[in-house]
Amino acid sequence: MTQKLLIIGASRGIGLETVRAALAANYSVRAFARNISKITLAHENLEKVSGDALNADHIKRALEGIDVVIQTLGVSVNLQMVTGPINLFSNATRVLVSNMERAKMKRLIAVTGFGSGHDGRRLIPPLQRIGFEIFLGRVYSDKNIQENLIKASSLDWTIVRPGILTSGKTTGDYYILVKPENWRNGLISRADVADFIVKQIDNPTHIKQTPVLVGSFRFPHI
Ligand SMILES: NC(=O)c1ccc[n+]([C@@H]2O[C@H](COP(=O)([O-])OP(=O)(O)OC[C@H]3O[C@@H](n4cnc5c(N)ncnc54)[C@H](OP(=O)(O)O)[C@@H]3O)[C@@H](O)[C@H]2O)c1
């Protein structure tokens, strides 16, 4: 039987690309976001659900009948990213993980980013780290809490840490860097991140791993 996916953060970006890729791969998709009117796709296997990832009742309902959950939440680029506080990632993940565990669900694929996690942040090269701390420090501190909540759960999780996102096409030509000594920042299209996520559904080769994803252009390690 076709697996049914819940994509949280499906109205744009990686989430919307994952909706597209999952439908093309014949999965059934429940696309969840606050502004679902932005999802102009129509497909017999696509269900659009409007909801807030911070609302436990919305999430509990969205999880009904779902086999695999994909979390691709993001915050808008604005002054709050720098001045904070940012707690969307941790608060939404608390709601999601507890409801998945209660429902005895297992599979979660969550997107964070290059530099996320205490291991990831430590390995950002010094020059890149200055801008990272100023502009993304608060966002990634909350993503660290998000990752810790996922890692401490009973779920079969994969945490995907893409490099800098572009709006390019699917190429299938990207690096999946699992070992910390290989981690490098670079560019990758949202469509390629979606390609990786969808391939992890039937072929879950990265359970309990935090792969960095980058395309063929990678930054020098300075
Ligand atoms: N930009 C980069 O270079 C970069 C690099 C690495 C990692 N990342 C990370 O990759 C992730 C995806 O980024 P993106 O640019 O592809 O997507 P994005 O444009 O940030 O989209 C975020 C999605 O989250 C949804 N969302 C936000 N708050 C929500 C809430 N309370 N309830 C339900 N849905 C909510 C939004 O939908 P609604 O507003 O309709 O609810 C939207 O669909 C982010 O976590 C980002 O930090 C970005």
The ligand as a Gaussian input file, in Angstrom:
#p B3LYP/6-31G(d) Opt

LIG

0 1
 N       18.377000      29.501000       3.565000
 C       19.418000      28.709000       3.644000
 O       20.445000      28.887000       2.949000
 C       19.371000      27.525000       4.581000
 C       20.504000      26.726000       4.715000
 C       20.424000      25.567000       5.508000
 C       19.258000      25.256000       6.173000
 N       18.166000      26.074000       6.056000
 C       16.942000      25.678000       6.766000
 O       16.130000      24.920000       5.878000
 C       14.765000      24.975000       6.336000
 C       13.839000      25.231000       5.154000
 O       14.134000      26.497000       4.596000
 P       13.387000      26.969000       3.246000
 O       13.974000      28.297000       2.896000
 O       13.407000      25.874000       2.245000
 O       11.858000      27.088000       3.714000
 P       11.088000      28.350000       4.314000
 O       10.814000      29.311000       3.234000
 O       11.795000      28.830000       5.553000
 O        9.688000      27.649000       4.691000
 C        9.359000      27.350000       5.984000
 C        8.031000      26.591000       6.039000
 O        7.688000      26.474000       7.430000
 C        6.305000      26.797000       7.553000
 N        6.029000      27.261000       8.904000
 C        6.691000      28.219000       9.609000
 N        6.117000      28.366000      10.818000
 C        5.088000      27.463000      10.878000
 C        4.131000      27.116000      11.855000
 N        4.107000      27.715000      13.060000
 N        3.237000      26.152000      11.576000
 C        3.242000      25.534000      10.371000
 N        4.122000      25.800000       9.404000
 C        5.026000      26.762000       9.653000
 C        6.059000      27.858000       6.493000
 O        4.709000      27.885000       6.122000
 P        3.614000      28.968000       6.605000
 O        4.301000      30.269000       6.802000
 O        2.627000      28.919000       5.483000
 O        3.064000      28.387000       7.871000
 C        6.895000      27.302000       5.332000
 O        6.133000      26.353000       4.603000
 C       14.742000      26.063000       7.420000
 O       14.757000      25.453000       8.687000
 C       16.044000      26.813000       7.206000
 O       16.543000      27.402000       8.405000
 C       18.211000      27.195000       5.260000

